Amino acid sequence: MTETLGKKRLAVLGAGKMGSILLQAFLKSGLFAAENLSATVAHPERAKALSRQLNITVACDNRAAAKTADIVLLCVKPQAVKEVLQEIREEMGPGQVVISVAASVPTSYIEERLPAKVVVVRAMPNTPAMVGAGITGVCGGSCATPQHLHMACRLFETVGKTVTVDEKHMDAVTGLSASGPAFIYIVLESLAEAGVKVGLPRDLATLLAAQTTLGASRVVLETGSHPALLKDAVTTPAGCTIDGIMELEEGKLRVTLIKAVVKATQRAKELLFA
């Protein structure tokens, strides 16, 4: 698969934060040669700067970039998807693959605005991709085969893990894993503030909170144990942890986090038409 991808040409339309992260990962991993990558941005000065930084072709013409690409990675905001699809429609044809990371935009919406037999895949990465620790949900449109999904997963595996899901779950993926880092940062910041409250220097408190969060997550991923069982293993009878848990329960942290994900998921369903 890596060898096959290496021969394909990929264009990132809308090389903002996520598009740039992905381009750097593709180059660093050797998944694509620089001459087979191109990108577009809205402003010429940004195009020049990004081209110098990555040593690839960067321009402002979505049509030209799409015309010569085997894979088009659509990295624009949901509200801009319709306009970009109108731009590139005449340049697209059978055999090309469009992978969209635009939240809230169904594969059917994209398929309706492109010629028949253009393969559409939808993906939702998250920002920890910038350090190779992302998680990306992937689903396929009506023409996508398992091979297309495997190809899309291979792209996003350069920035972390991937999961293949039914499209009906993509808004939930957005609400949980795409919005989730912000919720975790609030928890982490709160833990660090608590450390300061009980006398720790701020930099030390932040380090302890961040590494504790990272370590707990790795234990879940590497052991496969249910978080509740892992929590119980830390919670000794009449110890200090159970007192802390009681405070969390009284503060309704659990239900507040659940409601945050539910609210973010609901919002993800609306972005296209916002």
C-alpha positions as CSV (number, residue, x, y, z in Angstrom):
1,M,0.0,0.0,0.0
2,T,2.8,2.4,0.8
3,E,4.5,1.7,-2.5
4,T,1.1,2.2,-4.3
5,L,0.5,5.5,-2.5
6,G,4.0,6.7,-3.3
7,K,3.2,6.7,-7.0
8,K,0.0,8.7,-6.6
9,R,-0.4,12.5,-6.6
10,L,-2.2,14.1,-3.7
11,A,-3.5,17.6,-3.4
12,V,-4.5,19.2,-0.2
13,L,-7.2,21.8,-0.8
14,G,-7.1,24.3,2.1
15,A,-3.7,23.7,3.8
16,G,-4.6,25.3,7.1
17,K,-3.6,23.9,10.5
18,M,-4.7,20.3,9.8
19,G,-3.8,20.3,6.1
20,S,-0.3,21.5,7.0
21,I,0.1,18.9,9.8
22,L,-0.9,16.1,7.3
23,L,1.5,17.4,4.6
24,Q,4.4,17.4,7.0
25,A,3.5,13.9,8.2
26,F,3.3,12.5,4.7
27,L,6.7,13.9,3.9
28,K,8.3,12.8,7.1
29,S,7.0,9.3,6.8
30,G,8.0,9.0,3.2
31,L,4.5,8.1,2.2
32,F,4.6,10.6,-0.7
33,A,7.5,12.1,-2.5
34,A,7.5,15.9,-2.5
35,E,7.0,16.1,-6.2
36,N,3.7,14.2,-5.9
37,L,2.3,16.6,-3.3
38,S,0.6,19.9,-3.8
39,A,-1.6,22.2,-1.8
40,T,-3.8,25.3,-2.0
41,V,-4.4,28.2,0.3
42,A,-6.4,31.4,0.1
43,H,-3.6,34.0,-0.1
44,P,-0.5,34.1,-2.4
45,E,1.9,35.2,0.4
46,R,0.8,32.2,2.5
47,A,1.3,30.0,-0.6
48,K,4.9,31.2,-1.0
49,A,5.7,30.7,2.6
50,L,4.3,27.2,2.8
51,S,5.9,26.2,-0.4
52,R,9.3,27.3,0.9
53,Q,8.7,25.5,4.2
54,L,7.7,22.2,2.8
55,N,9.4,22.3,-0.6
56,I,6.2,21.4,-2.5
57,T,4.0,23.2,-4.9
58,V,1.5,25.5,-3.2
59,A,-0.9,27.8,-5.0
60,C,-4.3,29.4,-4.8
61,D,-6.0,27.5,-7.7
62,N,-8.2,24.7,-6.4
63,R,-9.2,23.7,-10.0
64,A,-5.6,23.2,-11.2
65,A,-4.6,21.3,-8.1
66,A,-7.6,18.9,-8.3
67,K,-7.2,18.3,-12.0
68,T,-3.7,16.7,-11.7
69,A,-4.4,14.8,-8.4
70,D,-5.3,11.2,-7.9
71,I,-6.3,11.9,-4.3
72,V,-7.9,15.2,-3.3
73,L,-7.8,15.9,0.5
74,L,-10.5,18.5,1.2
75,C,-9.4,20.4,4.3
76,V,-11.6,23.5,4.1
77,K,-14.2,24.6,6.7
78,P,-17.7,23.0,6.3
79,Q,-19.2,26.3,5.1
80,A,-16.7,26.5,2.3
81,V,-17.2,22.9,1.0
82,K,-20.0,23.8,-1.4
83,E,-18.0,26.6,-3.1
84,V,-14.9,24.5,-3.4
85,L,-16.8,21.6,-4.9
86,Q,-18.3,23.9,-7.5
87,E,-14.8,25.1,-8.4
88,I,-13.3,21.6,-8.9
89,R,-16.3,19.7,-10.3
90,E,-15.4,20.1,-14.0
91,E,-11.8,18.8,-13.2
92,M,-12.9,15.6,-11.4
93,G,-13.5,12.2,-13.0
94,P,-13.7,8.5,-12.4
95,G,-10.7,7.0,-10.6
96,Q,-10.1,10.1,-8.4
97,V,-10.7,9.9,-4.7
98,V,-11.9,12.8,-2.5
99,I,-11.2,12.6,1.2
100,S,-13.0,15.2,3.2
101,V,-12.1,16.2,6.8
102,A,-14.8,18.8,6.9
103,A,-16.9,18.3,10.0
104,S,-20.7,17.8,9.6
105,V,-20.5,17.3,5.8
106,P,-22.0,13.9,4.7
107,T,-20.4,11.9,1.9
108,S,-23.7,12.1,0.0
109,Y,-23.5,15.9,0.0
110,I,-20.1,15.7,-1.7
111,E,-21.1,13.0,-4.1
112,E,-24.1,15.0,-5.3
113,R,-21.9,17.8,-6.3
114,L,-19.2,15.8,-8.1
115,P,-19.3,13.7,-11.2
116,A,-20.5,10.1,-10.9
117,K,-17.9,7.4,-9.8
118,V,-15.7,9.9,-8.0
119,V,-14.9,8.0,-4.8
120,V,-15.7,9.9,-1.6
121,V,-14.3,9.2,1.9
122,R,-15.0,11.1,5.0
123,A,-12.5,11.5,7.9
124,M,-12.4,13.3,11.2
125,P,-8.9,13.7,12.7
126,N,-8.1,15.6,15.9
127,T,-5.4,18.1,16.8
128,P,-3.1,15.7,18.8
129,A,-2.2,14.7,15.2
130,M,0.4,17.5,15.5
131,V,2.5,15.2,17.7
132,G,1.6,11.9,16.0
133,A,-0.9,11.1,18.8
134,G,-4.1,11.7,16.9
135,I,-7.2,9.5,16.3
136,T,-9.1,9.7,13.1
137,G,-12.5,8.3,12.3
138,V,-13.0,7.2,8.7
139,C,-16.1,6.2,6.7
140,G,-16.8,5.6,3.1
141,G,-19.3,7.0,0.6
142,S,-21.5,4.9,-1.8
143,C,-18.6,4.1,-4.2
144,A,-15.9,3.6,-1.6
145,T,-14.5,0.0,-1.3
146,P,-12.6,-1.5,1.6
147,Q,-9.4,-0.8,-0.3
148,H,-10.3,2.9,-0.4
149,L,-10.9,2.9,3.3
150,H,-7.6,1.2,3.9
151,M,-5.8,3.8,1.8
152,A,-7.5,6.6,3.7
153,C,-6.5,5.0,7.0
154,R,-2.9,4.6,5.8
155,L,-2.8,8.4,5.2
156,F,-4.0,9.2,8.7
157,E,-1.9,6.6,10.4
158,T,1.0,8.9,9.8
159,V,-0.4,11.2,12.5
160,G,-1.8,8.5,15.0
161,K,-4.4,5.8,15.2
162,T,-7.5,5.3,12.9
163,V,-10.9,3.7,13.3
164,T,-13.4,2.8,10.6
165,V,-17.0,3.6,11.5
166,D,-20.4,3.7,10.0
167,E,-21.2,7.2,8.7
168,K,-24.1,7.6,11.2
169,H,-21.4,7.7,13.9
170,M,-19.2,10.4,12.4
171,D,-20.9,13.3,14.2
172,A,-20.4,11.5,17.5
173,V,-16.7,10.9,16.6
174,T,-16.5,14.7,16.0
175,G,-18.1,15.5,19.4
176,L,-15.9,13.0,21.3
177,S,-12.5,12.8,19.8
178,A,-12.3,16.0,17.7
179,S,-13.7,18.3,20.5
180,G,-12.5,16.0,23.3
181,P,-8.9,17.4,23.5
182,A,-10.3,20.8,24.6
183,F,-12.2,19.1,27.4
184,I,-9.1,17.2,28.4
185,Y,-7.1,20.4,28.5
186,I,-9.6,21.9,30.9
187,V,-9.4,18.9,33.1
188,L,-5.6,19.0,32.9
189,E,-5.5,22.7,33.6
190,S,-7.7,22.2,36.6
191,L,-5.5,19.5,38.0
192,A,-2.5,21.8,37.6
193,E,-4.4,24.6,39.4
194,A,-5.2,22.2,42.2
195,G,-1.5,21.4,42.5
196,V,-0.7,25.1,42.8
197,K,-3.5,25.4,45.4
198,V,-1.8,22.7,47.6
199,G,1.6,24.3,47.3
200,L,3.3,23.1,44.1
201,P,5.2,25.4,41.7
202,R,3.1,25.9,38.6
203,D,5.5,24.4,36.1
204,L,5.9,21.3,38.3
205,A,2.1,21.0,38.8
206,T,1.5,21.2,35.1
207,L,4.1,18.6,34.4
208,L,2.6,16.2,37.0
209,A,-0.9,16.8,35.7
210,A,0.1,16.3,32.0
211,Q,2.2,13.2,32.6
212,T,-0.5,11.7,34.9
213,T,-3.1,12.3,32.1
214,L,-0.8,10.7,29.5
215,G,0.1,7.8,31.7
216,A,-3.5,7.0,32.6
217,S,-4.5,7.1,28.9
218,R,-1.6,4.7,28.0
219,V,-2.7,2.2,30.6
220,V,-6.2,2.2,29.1
221,L,-4.9,1.7,25.6
222,E,-2.2,-0.8,26.4
223,T,-4.1,-3.0,28.9
224,G,-7.5,-2.8,27.3
225,S,-9.0,-2.7,30.8
226,H,-12.2,-0.8,31.5
227,P,-11.5,2.6,33.0
228,A,-13.8,1.8,36.0
229,L,-11.6,-1.2,36.9
230,L,-8.5,0.8,36.6
231,K,-10.0,3.5,38.8
232,D,-10.9,0.9,41.4
233,A,-7.3,-0.4,41.4
234,V,-6.1,3.1,42.5
235,T,-8.9,3.6,45.0
236,T,-7.8,1.9,48.3
237,P,-10.2,1.6,51.2
238,A,-10.3,4.7,53.4
239,G,-7.5,6.2,51.3
240,C,-7.1,9.7,49.9
241,T,-8.3,8.9,46.3
242,I,-11.9,8.0,47.4
243,D,-12.2,11.3,49.1
244,G,-11.2,13.0,45.9
245,I,-13.7,10.9,43.9
246,M,-16.4,11.9,46.3
247,E,-15.7,15.6,45.5
248,L,-15.8,14.9,41.7
249,E,-19.2,13.1,42.1
250,E,-20.6,15.9,44.2
251,G,-19.4,18.4,41.5
252,K,-21.1,16.3,38.8
253,L,-17.9,16.1,36.7
254,R,-19.0,12.9,35.2
255,V,-22.4,14.1,33.9
256,T,-20.9,17.5,32.9
257,L,-18.4,15.7,30.6
258,I,-21.1,13.5,29.1
259,K,-23.3,16.6,28.4
260,A,-20.3,18.4,26.8
261,V,-19.8,15.5,24.3
262,V,-23.6,15.3,23.6
263,K,-23.7,19.1,23.0
264,A,-20.6,19.0,20.7
265,T,-22.1,16.1,18.8
266,Q,-25.4,18.0,18.3
267,R,-23.5,21.0,17.1
268,A,-21.5,18.9,14.7
269,K,-24.8,18.0,12.9
270,E,-25.4,21.7,12.3
271,L,-22.1,23.1,11.1
272,L,-22.7,22.6,7.4
273,F,-25.8,24.9,7.5
274,A,-24.5,27.3,10.1
